[in-house]
Amino acid sequence: MIKNKVLALSFFAALHLLIFSSAFAQVPKKIKTIIVDAGHGGTDVGASGQYENSMRSKEKDVTLAISLKLVAELRKQFPEINVVPTRTTDIYHSVTEKAKIANDNKGDLFLCIHADSGPLKTGKRQVGTREETRYKITYTGKGKRKKKISTPYSVTVPVYEYFKIPLTRKGTSVWILAPHKAASKTSAIQKEFDEVDFENVNADTSFKPLKTTSPEFKTLANIYAKRYFERSDRLATMVNDEIAETGREALGVFQRQVGIYVLQATNMPAILVETGFINTPEDEHYINSPQGQQEIAEAITAAVKTYKDQVEKQVSVPSNENALPKEDTPTPVAISSRPVKETKAIQVKNNTVKIDILDDAELDNDIVTVYFNKALVVDKKVLTAKAFSFIVNLIEGKTNELVLYAENLGAIAPNTALMIINDGVTRYEVKLSSDFKNNASVKFELKK
Ligand SMILES: [Zn+2]
């Protein structure tokens, strides 16, 4: 419809202005405003419980209930922060309207609350039998006298009923926008998620997401990646960790390029929490219970607190921010005493790179120390199956090197580590092994 096209066009014009005018502004250090978006609403029901014997709950109601508790919790813990809900009642907003509320209120964080679902399989089961009359056909006579005789007989046939089989997937996942990510580069686990019908049902017709190949998208994506990717990812990781603390299944942080229109259109760090699976009985009960809703609200609030403390006090995650190599930076003994035997070179497209380090092999208590551009960034960390994350900032026009130093050999030599390197565009996996004779390293080449 023409009206919608005009709306969408003027929206993007406004968005461009908004983003370009603030492209060079400092990312605010103080968290003054938090936007809480209860996903869906009004005629947009979202997903609903549809399996047999489900509570028939609707995503729009669950998201509203959790959002109201989240708003209350945030206000209670941070009375100085302006907490703005996109809705407090069962009303419909297009995703553009939701984004506009966030942008008009100059949010410093955008928290989006949703519930997951997926296609349901239909099951069939026998509920009884019934008698059915069939006919046996026989013939008598020959030629013109041939006669057809049908003899009725009774058979017992099964009677089936059909029902929707509930999902078995459960847990909470956190999503962020991965602006550049090509669909073909999604990781295996994400592929699994792609089978889930992710918010597709509710695609808003008045909002056409930019084609990911369009120059506009690339420009916006670039700005977003530079300004917000790292912060969104950091907050998302904290939410995931807090969810894990509750004992609930924390599925992790996932990136998606499309399908999170509302994140695409907000000019601030943004995350989307898929609180639970509405078509999985255990999860449906959890996200509908006041206790479950409160637990989620408190977990998100706790993550916001950690994030706020980091951003405002600049107690950053281990980072080389304060440790830019100067000419007179002495080479640490750990580096000079052990030559690098194994080095991996990778090309990255952003200055800010997130690194997750973990032991993907048998857990044998490997302890590592990591230097980035000769500066200590990870000090004697035991590698576990759960990733330890840190951020490094690359310097343009020079070789940026990360060195892995083995503090021990673990129970099984050598000391092995898996590094997941993410520049907001691509995710690389690098396996490194080091021992008492040699260090291992990753060299980053910055190619924008
Ligand atoms: Zn949703």
Residues whose N, C-alpha, C, O or C-beta is under 5 A from the ligand:
A	BS01	ZN	G39 G46 H114 A115 E199
